[in-house]
Amino acid sequence: LTPSKTEVCRATCTVAVAAGTQVQLLADTPSRWGAFSGACTATEPQCSFTAATVSAVTARFDADPRERLTLLFPEAQVLSVDFDAAGNLVVGTSAFVTKLSRQGTELWKRSGGGQARVGAADAVFVRSGAALTKLSPAGAMLWTVTTVEGGCGVTPNLMARTWATMPDGGVAIQGPTSLVVRNGDGTPRFTKAPIGPACRGALTVGSDNRIYTGVENVNADPTDLLVFEGDGTAAPTLESAAPQYHLALAARNGRVAIGSSGHSYVSTRTLTARGPDADLTDPDFVDNGIALDDDGDVVSAYALSEDTSFFAAGVVLRRFSPTFSERWNLTKPVSTDPISLDPMGVTAVDLAMDDSSRDLLIGGRYYSPTFDGGWLQIFAEP
């Protein structure tokens, strides 16, 4: 960066300037900044120096703790992330849907964006507007149907999933006023309407095919969970399952994990009993997600900033044991562009856990002075 020209370098590059020119360097990364060395030395991500006849500067970028893979998508925003049974990544973006190997190699890619979820037998379901599409594991089109559009809730909650695939091959969708379930061939299975008093915009399906969806409690503030079996039979409602709204849900082996307002607040439940919980008294921000593994570990993700003018909100990941002792945490903070004073960093919109490795996949948008596009990272378990 110089007063008269701007160059963006994503790997190794050469910039021609006259000797004696004052050069300003700005580094940014969705991982962790290291340091500048060579003709310009600094531990901060900004550095200025006077160019000599030949000047060489090295910028070092470091990995986050547990970081296994980082990918950037300059052409699109990431809308969803998921793992298939083999541990490959299925990514839905604003422009395309793609399957990638665990090392980031593209296996297939289809134009046309949307949220993508892996279903039974590794089929891929894509939601875009009012369309629900099913793809084969290899990305071939199988069918498309028109279904309910949109989600619901008091406040849009980016990481709180509003639809889910089912172990028996179906798809459950929480619409604005009803719960809609379709079979694996796209035909309707059942509709439960109205959902109310008002839905909270979060839905999950457990490994037992049981559907959980958040609705407003009659006392308005707490949130109930309506529960249905895969055939539409109603199970007992879990009343006041969460203290507030902005809900995120995950379910496995008859157990449901809940994240709600405060978003450091997480808890677990079964149909008959409350489990332990954790309230870390962190700020009350609205973008949160949650994941649950077979051993009962819970992963909670929430945003650092809810200022809607921000392109980047940062994210905190926390992993808890079944008794809610904290195993580890990782914070990806929001920083500020020193020139424009705009926020820079990541906004997470989806969270997934690999069933076999228990690694975490998180993705969304990465914004900086040199980049505005999609981002995802895998964080490994030890």
Buried (B, 14 or more C-beta within 10 A) or exposed (E): BBEEEEEEEEEEEEBEBEEEBEBBBBBBBBEEBBBBBEBBEBEEBBBEBEBEEEBEBEBEBEBBEBBBBBBBBEEBBBBBBBBBEEBBBBBBBBBBBBBBEBEEEEBBBBEEBBBBBBBEEBBBBBBBEEBBBBBEBEBEEBEBBEBBEEBBBBEBBBBBBBBBBBBBBBBBBBBBBBBBBBBBEBEEBBBBEEBEEBBBBBBBBBBEBBBBBBBBBEEEEBBBBBBBEBEEEEBEBBEBBBBBBBBBBBBBEEBBBBBBBBBBBBBBBEBEEEBBBBEBEBEBBBBBBBBBBEEBBBBBBBBBBBEEEBBBBBBBBBBBEBEBEEEBEBEBEBBEBEEEEBBBBBBBBBBBBBBEBBBBBBBBBBBBBBBBBBBBBBBBBE
